[in-house]
Structure formats: C-alpha cells, structure tokens
Amino acid sequence: MIDRTTFGEAGAVLLRGPESARYREAEWQHELPVLHGASVTLRELEIEDAPSLVSMVSSEEVARFISPPPPTVEGFERFIEWARRERALGNGACFAVVPHGLDHAVGLFQVRRLDDGFETAEWGFVLGSGFWNRGLFMASAQLLLEFAFETIGVHRLEARAATSNPRGNGALRKVGAVCEAIVRNGLVKDGQYLDQALWTLQDDEWRLARRTPISVH
C-alpha cells in the first residue's frame, strides 16, 4: 500500500519547493524527533534500513500503485541520503516505520512542502504487505499527522491515491481526509495512465477529529 511517496533522486518524480529562511532554523531540520506510539515508532531513515525497505516495497501487491521505488539496496541508500538532505533544507521529512519488537523499517511515511511557508504540504506512505491489517497504518498516520500539524505547522495536507486503489483510499478516508477532486491521468504506471483521488486534511479538521476516539483495527 502506498500513496504519493516520492523517491527523489533515487528514481521517481521530485517535487521541491523554494528554500525558506523560516524553516532553515527549525529544530527538526537538524534531526528528526523520534515519534513513539502504542505499537510503533517513527524515526529518521538510516542507511541500515535500505535492505529491509527494498524487500518490503518490491512485492507486486505493494508496488502496484507506486512510482517505481529504488530496485536495489544501493538505490535505497541513495534515496535515504537524499531524504536526509531534504530534511536539512526544510523541504520535508521522511520517517522509517518500526513496529515495537523490531529494529528494522517495514515502511515509511513522508511529508513534503508544496509552498514556501510549508503551510501546504503533501504526504505519502508505504508499508510492507506483511504488516497490513494490524493497525500499524493508523498508529503511524496519527504520529505523522501530529508532527505535520503541530511541529511543522502545516495548514493543508494533501495526498493522492489511484482511484483503483481501494486500500489506499480507504486508509485516507479513515484518518478523516476529504476527497476534493479526481486528478485525471495523474499517475503513470507501467505505461498506463491512472486517475487519482486528491484527498485533503486541514489542521482545524484534524484537531476537531482528535477529540473523538478513533477505533484502530
């Protein structure tokens, strides 16, 4: 399952906003915080995560709706290095998903700015299929959303999912995102154009939703 994760210089489309002096001084640019949840930890990607990430995202069921991820360990190492550079520039943050009891990444969550002030941003996520249906997505998403809205100060958070991807669309709906539009031919996959749903979540909506307990399955 993946939605709008960008693999940058390692082999996919790169969306990069202009540099912002406001965010060059942000604490998270120097080092991402470690985010702890009930069943999962989100931390900065490390070079040592490359082998596990290659194995997690290379299966057909995971890769079906994604921009091509790096196909090799070396490619993922370059992606991790790129992600850390982007963090230092204030362009975004990419977290490794580490379930409790494990020490290696089984997926990643990413947030990237779309404007100079980081008020509008885009997020994406991917989890190895062996970790689907365990509540891991929701636990990780809540940590990422809190980081985006409370630490970075994002106002509007966007995500895209192929309309033919029921799992990805269902996950975005579950966190309270609203489908605003259909982006025609928004994704090219294996030589075919796929329509995408554009999902958005705003900071005030997220804070209101936090007051209602969320059921995690």
Secondary structure, 3 states (H helix, E strand, C coil): CEECCCCHHHCCCCCCCCCCHHHHCCHHHHCCCCEECCCEEEEECCHHHHHHHHHHHCCHHHHCCCCCCCCCHHHHHHHHHHHHHHHHHCCEEEEEEEECCCCCCCEEEEEEECCCCCCEEEEEEEECHHHCCCCHHHHHHHHHHHHHHHHHCCCEEEEEEECCCHHHHHHHHHCCCEEEEEEEEEEEECCEEEEEEEEEEEHHHHHHHHCCCCCCC
